[in-house]
Amino acid sequence: MDLFQPGQRIDVAGTSIGRGFAGFQRRHNFGRGPMGHGSKNHRQPGSIGAGTTPGRVYPGKRMAGQMGNHRVTIKDLSIFRIDPERNLILIRGSVPGKPGALVSVTPAKFVGAQG
């Protein structure tokens, strides 16, 4: 516990909360298609690329798929308080993962511009 002091800047890494297979609207915050006038394109992604040329879908195209359950590092958080009796470090900010999950806390490598 003597590695950290209140007010120190830290990086916290952990596994984000898994949300399973998510559609493109939930995963990438896309809009929806028109709802009226006979449209059947309500939650579909629409076109996913060009035609004959290039004849493929580009890598990295944002589509439906696994959301969450990835290793995530939240950088430049600050330590609020340390409780040595209960072996706790209270962190100000968002920590990745479910409650009770294991996370790694390291001193921040880079402190951003203040202001």
FIVOFI-28237 format. One record per atom (N, C-alpha, C, CB): chain; residue in three letters; x, z, y. Coordinates in Angstrom, 1 decimal, decimal comma, padded with zeros to 4 digits, m for minus. Glycine has a CB too. Layout:
 chain res      u      w      v
     A Ala      X      Z      Y
...
//
This chain:
 chain res      u      w      v
     A Met  000,8  000,0 m001,2
     A Met  000,0  000,0  000,0
     A Met  000,8  000,0  001,3
     A Met m000,9  001,2  000,0
     A Asp  002,1  000,4  001,2
     A Asp  002,9  000,4  002,4
     A Asp  003,4 m000,9  002,8
     A Asp  004,1  001,3  002,1
     A Leu  003,0 m002,0  002,0
     A Leu  003,4 m003,4  002,4
     A Leu  002,5 m003,8  003,6
     A Leu  003,2 m004,3  001,3
     A Phe  001,4 m003,2  003,8
     A Phe  000,4 m003,7  004,8
     A Phe  000,1 m002,6  005,9
     A Phe m000,9 m004,2  004,2
     A Gln m000,2 m003,1  007,1
     A Gln m000,6 m002,1  008,2
     A Gln m001,8 m002,7  008,8
     A Gln  000,6 m002,0  009,2
     A Pro m002,7 m001,8  009,4
     A Pro m003,9 m002,3  010,1
     A Pro m003,5 m003,2  011,2
     A Pro m004,7 m001,1  010,6
     A Gly m004,2 m004,3  011,4
     A Gly m004,0 m005,3  012,4
     A Gly m003,1 m006,4  011,9
     A Gly m003,4 m004,6  013,6
     A Gln m002,5 m006,3  010,7
     A Gln m001,6 m007,3  010,2
     A Gln m002,3 m008,5  009,8
     A Gln m000,7 m006,8  009,0
     A Arg m001,8 m009,7  010,0
     A Arg m002,4 m011,0  009,6
     A Arg m002,0 m011,3  008,2
     A Arg m001,9 m012,1  010,6
     A Ile m003,0 m011,7  007,4
     A Ile m002,9 m012,0  006,0
     A Ile m003,6 m013,2  005,6
     A Ile m003,4 m010,8  005,2
     A Asp m003,2 m013,7  004,4
     A Asp m003,9 m014,8  003,7
     A Asp m004,5 m014,3  002,4
     A Asp m002,9 m016,0  003,4
     A Val m005,7 m014,6  002,2
     A Val m006,4 m014,1  001,0
     A Val m006,8 m015,3  000,1
     A Val m007,7 m013,3  001,3
     A Ala m006,4 m015,3 m001,2
     A Ala m006,7 m016,5 m002,1
     A Ala m007,5 m015,9 m003,2
     A Ala m005,4 m017,1 m002,6
     A Gly m008,5 m016,7 m003,7
     A Gly m009,4 m016,4 m004,8
     A Gly m010,2 m017,6 m005,2
     A Gly m010,3 m015,2 m004,4
     A Thr m011,0 m017,4 m006,2
     A Thr m011,8 m018,5 m006,8
     A Thr m013,2 m018,4 m006,1
     A Thr m012,0 m018,4 m008,3
     A Ser m013,6 m019,5 m005,4
     A Ser m014,9 m019,5 m004,7
     A Ser m016,1 m019,4 m005,7
     A Ser m015,0 m020,7 m003,9
     A Ile m017,2 m019,0 m005,1
     A Ile m018,4 m018,8 m006,0
     A Ile m018,8 m020,2 m006,5
     A Ile m019,6 m018,2 m005,1
     A Gly m019,0 m020,3 m007,8
     A Gly m019,4 m021,6 m008,4
     A Gly m020,9 m021,8 m008,2
     A Gly m019,1 m021,6 m009,8
     A Arg m021,3 m023,1 m007,8
     A Arg m022,7 m023,4 m007,6
     A Arg m023,1 m024,5 m008,6
     A Arg m022,9 m023,9 m006,2
     A Gly m022,3 m024,8 m009,6
     A Gly m022,7 m025,8 m010,6
     A Gly m022,7 m027,2 m010,1
     A Gly m024,1 m025,4 m011,1
     A Phe m023,5 m028,1 m010,8
     A Phe m023,6 m029,5 m010,4
     A Phe m024,6 m029,6 m009,2
     A Phe m024,1 m030,4 m011,6
     A Ala m024,1 m030,0 m008,1
     A Ala m024,9 m030,1 m006,9
     A Ala m025,0 m031,6 m006,5
     A Ala m024,3 m029,3 m005,8
     A Gly m026,2 m031,9 m005,9
     A Gly m026,4 m033,2 m005,4
     A Gly m025,6 m033,4 m004,1
     A Gly m027,9 m033,4 m005,1
     A Phe m025,6 m034,7 m003,6
     A Phe m024,8 m035,0 m002,5
     A Phe m025,3 m034,4 m001,2
     A Phe m024,8 m036,5 m002,3
     A Gln m026,6 m034,1 m001,1
     A Gln m027,1 m033,4  000,1
     A Gln m026,6 m032,0  000,2
     A Gln m028,7 m033,4  000,1
     A Arg m026,7 m031,2 m000,9
     A Arg m026,2 m029,9 m000,8
     A Arg m024,7 m029,8 m000,8
     A Arg m026,7 m029,1 m002,1
     A Arg m024,0 m030,7 m001,5
     A Arg m022,6 m030,6 m001,6
     A Arg m021,9 m031,1 m000,3
     A Arg m022,1 m031,4 m002,8
     A His m022,4 m032,1  000,3
     A His m021,7 m032,7  001,4
     A His m022,5 m032,7  002,7
     A His m021,3 m034,1  001,1
     A Asn m023,7 m032,1  002,7
     A Asn m024,5 m032,0  003,9
     A Asn m025,0 m033,3  004,4
     A Asn m023,8 m031,2  005,0
     A Phe m025,3 m034,3  003,5
     A Phe m025,8 m035,6  003,9
     A Phe m027,3 m035,4  004,3
     A Phe m025,6 m036,6  002,7
     A Gly m027,8 m036,4  005,0
     A Gly m029,2 m036,5  005,4
     A Gly m030,0 m037,1  004,2
     A Gly m029,4 m037,3  006,7
     A Arg m031,3 m037,2  004,4
     A Arg m032,1 m037,7  003,4
     A Arg m032,6 m039,1  003,9
     A Arg m033,3 m036,8  003,1
     A Gly m033,2 m039,8  003,0
     A Gly m033,8 m041,1  003,3
     A Gly m035,2 m041,0  003,9
     A Gly m033,9 m042,0  002,0
     A Pro m035,8 m042,1  004,3
     A Pro m037,1 m042,0  004,9
     A Pro m038,2 m041,5  003,9
     A Pro m037,5 m043,4  005,5
     A Met m039,1 m040,8  004,4
     A Met m040,1 m040,2  003,5
     A Met m041,4 m041,0  003,4
     A Met m040,5 m038,8  004,0
     A Gly m041,6 m041,9  004,4
     A Gly m042,9 m042,6  004,4
     A Gly m042,8 m044,1  004,2
     A Gly m043,6 m042,3  005,7
     A His m043,9 m044,8  004,4
     A His m043,9 m046,3  004,3
     A His m043,5 m046,8  003,0
     A His m043,1 m046,9  005,5
     A Gly m043,8 m046,1  001,9
     A Gly m043,4 m046,7  000,6
     A Gly m042,0 m046,5  000,2
     A Gly m043,8 m048,1  000,6
     A Ser m041,2 m045,8  000,9
     A Ser m039,8 m045,6  000,6
     A Ser m039,7 m044,7 m000,7
     A Ser m039,0 m045,0  001,7
     A Lys m038,8 m045,1 m001,6
     A Lys m038,6 m044,3 m002,7
     A Lys m037,2 m043,7 m002,7
     A Lys m038,8 m045,1 m004,0
     A Asn m036,6 m043,7 m001,5
     A Asn m035,2 m043,3 m001,3
     A Asn m035,2 m041,9 m000,6
     A Asn m034,4 m044,4 m000,6
     A His m035,7 m040,9 m001,2
     A His m035,8 m039,6 m000,5
     A His m034,5 m038,8 m000,6
     A His m036,9 m038,8 m001,1
     A Arg m034,0 m038,6 m001,8
     A Arg m032,8 m037,8 m002,0
     A Arg m031,6 m038,6 m002,7
     A Arg m033,1 m036,6 m002,9
     A Gln m031,7 m039,9 m002,7
     A Gln m030,7 m040,7 m003,2
     A Gln m029,6 m040,9 m002,2
     A Gln m031,2 m042,1 m003,7
     A Pro m028,3 m041,2 m002,6
     A Pro m027,3 m041,3 m001,6
     A Pro m027,2 m042,7 m000,9
     A Pro m026,0 m041,2 m002,3
     A Gly m027,9 m043,7 m001,4
     A Gly m027,9 m045,0 m000,7
     A Gly m026,7 m045,8 m001,2
     A Gly m027,8 m044,8  000,8
     A Ser m026,2 m046,7 m000,4
     A Ser m025,1 m047,5 m000,8
     A Ser m023,8 m046,7 m001,0
     A Ser m024,8 m048,6  000,2
     A Ile m023,0 m047,1 m002,0
     A Ile m021,8 m046,3 m002,3
     A Ile m020,5 m047,1 m002,0
     A Ile m021,8 m045,8 m003,7
     A Gly m020,7 m048,4 m001,5
     A Gly m019,5 m049,1 m001,2
     A Gly m019,9 m050,6 m000,9
     A Gly m018,6 m049,1 m002,4
     A Ala m018,8 m051,4 m000,8
     A Ala m019,0 m052,8 m000,4
     A Ala m019,4 m053,6 m001,7
     A Ala m017,7 m053,4  000,1
     A Gly m019,6 m054,9 m001,6
     A Gly m020,1 m055,7 m002,7
     A Gly m018,9 m056,2 m003,6
     A Gly m020,8 m056,9 m002,1
     A Thr m018,9 m057,5 m003,7
     A Thr m018,0 m058,2 m004,7
     A Thr m016,5 m057,8 m004,3
     A Thr m018,1 m059,7 m004,7
     A Thr m016,2 m057,8 m003,0
     A Thr m014,9 m057,4 m002,6
     A Thr m015,1 m056,0 m001,9
     A Thr m014,3 m058,4 m001,6
     A Pro m014,5 m055,0 m002,4
     A Pro m013,4 m054,9 m003,4
     A Pro m013,9 m054,8 m004,8
     A Pro m012,6 m053,7 m003,1
     A Gly m015,2 m054,7 m005,1
     A Gly m015,6 m054,7 m006,5
     A Gly m015,4 m053,3 m007,2
     A Gly m014,9 m055,8 m007,3
     A Arg m015,3 m052,3 m006,4
     A Arg m015,0 m051,0 m007,0
     A Arg m015,5 m049,9 m006,0
     A Arg m013,5 m050,8 m007,4
     A Val m015,5 m048,7 m006,4
     A Val m015,8 m047,6 m005,5
     A Val m014,5 m046,9 m005,1
     A Val m016,8 m046,6 m006,1
     A Tyr m014,3 m046,7 m003,8
     A Tyr m013,0 m046,2 m003,4
     A Tyr m012,9 m044,7 m003,9
     A Tyr m013,0 m046,2 m001,9
     A Pro m011,6 m044,3 m004,2
     A Pro m011,4 m042,9 m004,6
     A Pro m011,7 m042,0 m003,5
     A Pro m009,9 m042,8 m005,1
     A Gly m012,2 m040,8 m003,8
     A Gly m012,6 m039,8 m002,8
     A Gly m013,9 m040,0 m002,2
     A Gly m011,6 m039,9 m001,7
     A Lys m014,7 m040,9 m002,7
     A Lys m016,1 m041,1 m002,2
     A Lys m016,9 m039,9 m002,5
     A Lys m016,8 m042,3 m002,9
     A Arg m017,6 m039,4 m001,4
     A Arg m018,3 m038,1 m001,5
     A Arg m019,6 m038,4 m002,3
     A Arg m018,6 m037,5 m000,1
     A Met m019,7 m037,8 m003,5
     A Met m020,9 m038,0 m004,3
     A Met m021,3 m036,6 m004,9
     A Met m020,6 m039,0 m005,4
     A Ala m022,4 m036,6 m005,7
     A Ala m022,8 m035,4 m006,4
     A Ala m021,7 m035,0 m007,4
     A Ala m024,2 m035,6 m007,1
     A Gly m021,7 m033,7 m007,7
     A Gly m020,7 m033,2 m008,7
     A Gly m020,6 m031,7 m008,6
     A Gly m019,4 m033,9 m008,4
     A Gln m019,5 m031,2 m009,3
     A Gln m019,3 m029,8 m009,3
     A Gln m019,0 m029,2 m007,9
     A Gln m018,1 m029,5 m010,2
     A Met m019,7 m028,2 m007,6
     A Met m019,5 m027,5 m006,3
     A Met m019,1 m026,1 m006,5
     A Met m020,9 m027,6 m005,4
     A Gly m018,1 m025,7 m005,7
     A Gly m017,6 m024,3 m005,9
     A Gly m016,6 m024,2 m007,1
     A Gly m018,7 m023,4 m006,0
     A Asn m016,3 m022,9 m007,4
     A Asn m015,5 m022,6 m008,5
     A Asn m014,1 m023,2 m008,4
     A Asn m016,1 m023,0 m009,8
     A His m013,6 m023,3 m007,1
     A His m012,2 m023,8 m006,9
     A His m011,4 m022,7 m006,3
     A His m012,3 m025,0 m005,9
     A Arg m010,1 m022,8 m006,4
     A Arg m009,1 m021,9 m005,8
     A Arg m009,1 m022,2 m004,3
     A Arg m007,7 m022,1 m006,4
     A Val m009,4 m021,1 m003,5
     A Val m009,5 m021,3 m002,1
     A Val m008,6 m020,2 m001,4
     A Val m011,0 m021,1 m001,6
     A Thr m008,0 m020,6 m000,3
     A Thr m007,2 m019,7  000,5
     A Thr m007,7 m019,6  001,9
     A Thr m005,7 m020,1  000,5
     A Ile m008,1 m018,4  002,3
     A Ile m008,6 m018,2  003,6
     A Ile m007,4 m017,6  004,4
     A Ile m009,8 m017,2  003,7
     A Lys m007,0 m018,3  005,5
     A Lys m005,8 m018,0  006,1
     A Lys m006,1 m017,2  007,4
     A Lys m005,0 m019,2  006,5
     A Asp m005,1 m016,4  007,8
     A Asp m005,0 m015,7  009,1
     A Asp m006,2 m014,7  009,3
     A Asp m005,0 m016,7  010,2
     A Leu m006,5 m014,0  008,3
     A Leu m007,4 m012,8  008,4
     A Leu m006,6 m011,6  008,9
     A Leu m008,2 m012,6  007,1
     A Ser m007,4 m010,6  009,3
     A Ser m006,7 m009,4  009,7
     A Ser m007,1 m008,2  008,9
     A Ser m006,9 m009,1  011,2
     A Ile m006,2 m007,2  008,7
     A Ile m006,5 m006,0  008,0
     A Ile m007,2 m005,0  009,0
     A Ile m005,3 m005,3  007,4
     A Phe m008,4 m004,5  008,7
     A Phe m009,1 m003,7  009,5
     A Phe m008,7 m002,2  009,3
     A Phe m010,6 m003,8  009,2
     A Arg m008,6 m001,8  008,1
     A Arg m008,2 m000,4  007,8
     A Arg m007,7 m000,3  006,4
     A Arg m009,4  000,6  008,0
     A Ile m006,8  000,7  006,1
     A Ile m006,3  000,9  004,8
     A Ile m006,7  002,4  004,4
     A Ile m004,7  000,7  004,8
     A Asp m007,2  002,5  003,2
     A Asp m007,6  003,8  002,6
     A Asp m006,8  004,1  001,4
     A Asp m009,1  003,8  002,3
     A Pro m005,6  004,8  001,6
     A Pro m004,8  005,0  000,4
     A Pro m005,4  005,9 m000,7
     A Pro m003,5  005,6  000,9
     A Glu m006,3  006,8 m000,3
     A Glu m006,9  007,7 m001,3
     A Glu m007,7  006,9 m002,3
     A Glu m007,7  008,8 m000,7
     A Arg m008,5  005,9 m001,8
     A Arg m009,3  005,1 m002,7
     A Arg m008,7  003,8 m003,1
     A Arg m010,7  004,9 m002,0
     A Asn m007,4  003,6 m002,6
     A Asn m006,7  002,4 m002,9
     A Asn m007,4  001,1 m002,4
     A Asn m006,4  002,3 m004,5
     A Leu m007,8  001,1 m001,2
     A Leu m008,6  000,1 m000,6
     A Leu m007,9 m000,5  000,6
     A Leu m010,0  000,5 m000,2
     A Ile m008,1 m001,8  000,8
     A Ile m007,7 m002,5  002,0
     A Ile m009,0 m003,2  002,5
     A Ile m006,6 m003,6  001,7
     A Leu m009,4 m002,8  003,7
     A Leu m010,6 m003,4  004,4
     A Leu m010,1 m004,6  005,2
     A Leu m011,3 m002,3  005,2
     A Ile m010,7 m005,7  005,0
     A Ile m010,3 m007,0  005,6
     A Ile m011,4 m007,4  006,5
     A Ile m009,9 m008,0  004,6
     A Arg m011,1 m007,8  007,8
     A Arg m012,0 m008,4  008,7
     A Arg m012,1 m009,9  008,5
     A Arg m011,7 m008,1  010,2
     A Gly m013,2 m010,4  008,0
     A Gly m013,4 m011,8  007,8
     A Gly m014,0 m012,1  006,4
     A Gly m012,1 m012,5  007,9
     A Ser m014,0 m013,4  006,1
     A Ser m014,7 m013,8  004,9
     A Ser m013,6 m013,9  003,7
     A Ser m015,3 m015,2  005,1
     A Val m013,9 m013,3  002,6
     A Val m013,0 m013,3  001,4
     A Val m013,7 m014,2  000,4
     A Val m012,8 m011,9  000,9
     A Pro m013,0 m015,1 m000,3
     A Pro m013,6 m016,0 m001,3
     A Pro m013,9 m015,2 m002,6
     A Pro m012,6 m017,1 m001,6
     A Gly m014,9 m015,7 m003,2
     A Gly m015,3 m015,2 m004,5
     A Gly m016,5 m014,2 m004,5
     A Gly m014,1 m014,5 m005,1
     A Lys m016,9 m013,9 m005,8
     A Lys m018,0 m013,0 m005,9
     A Lys m017,5 m011,6 m005,7
     A Lys m018,6 m013,1 m007,3
     A Pro m018,5 m010,6 m005,4
     A Pro m018,1 m009,2 m005,3
     A Pro m017,4 m008,7 m006,6
     A Pro m019,3 m008,4 m004,9
     A Gly m016,3 m008,0 m006,4
     A Gly m015,6 m007,5 m007,6
     A Gly m014,6 m008,5 m008,1
     A Gly m016,6 m007,1 m008,6
     A Ala m014,5 m009,7 m007,6
     A Ala m013,6 m010,7 m008,2
     A Ala m012,1 m010,3 m007,7
     A Ala m013,9 m012,1 m007,7
     A Leu m011,2 m010,8 m008,5
     A Leu m009,8 m010,6 m008,1
     A Leu m009,3 m011,6 m007,1
     A Leu m008,9 m010,7 m009,4
     A Val m008,6 m011,1 m006,1
     A Val m008,1 m011,9 m005,0
     A Val m006,6 m011,5 m004,8
     A Val m008,9 m011,8 m003,7
     A Ser m005,8 m012,5 m004,3
     A Ser m004,4 m012,1 m003,9
     A Ser m004,3 m012,1 m002,4
     A Ser m003,5 m013,2 m004,6
     A Val m003,7 m011,0 m001,9
     A Val m003,5 m010,8 m000,5
     A Val m002,0 m010,9 m000,2
     A Val m004,0 m009,4 m000,1
     A Thr m001,6 m011,8  000,7
     A Thr m000,2 m012,0  001,0
     A Thr m000,1 m012,0  002,6
     A Thr  000,3 m013,4  000,5
     A Pro  001,0 m011,6  003,1
     A Pro  001,2 m011,7  004,5
     A Pro  001,1 m013,1  005,0
     A Pro  002,6 m011,1  004,9
     A Ala  000,5 m013,3  006,2
     A Ala  000,4 m014,7  006,7
     A Ala  001,7 m015,3  007,0
     A Ala m000,5 m014,7  008,0
     A Lys  001,8 m016,6  006,6
     A Lys  003,1 m017,3  006,8
     A Lys  003,2 m017,9  008,2
     A Lys  003,2 m018,5  005,8
     A Phe  002,0 m018,2  008,8
     A Phe  002,0 m018,8  010,1
     A Phe  000,9 m018,1  010,9
     A Phe  001,8 m020,3  010,0
     A Val  001,3 m017,6  012,1
     A Val  000,3 m017,0  013,0
     A Val m000,1 m018,0  014,0
     A Val  000,8 m015,7  013,6
     A Gly m001,3 m018,4  014,1
     A Gly m001,8 m019,5  015,0
     A Gly m001,7 m019,0  016,5
     A Gly m003,2 m019,9  014,7
     A Ala m002,0 m020,0  017,3
     A Ala m002,0 m019,7  018,8
     A Ala m003,1 m018,7  019,1
     A Ala m002,2 m021,0  019,6
     A Gln m002,7 m017,7  019,9
     A Gln m003,7 m016,7  020,3
     A Gln m004,5 m017,2  021,4
     A Gln m003,0 m015,4  020,7
     A Gly m005,8 m016,9  021,4
     A Gly m006,7 m017,3  022,5
     A Gly m007,9 m017,9  022,0
     A Gly m006,1 m018,2  023,4
//
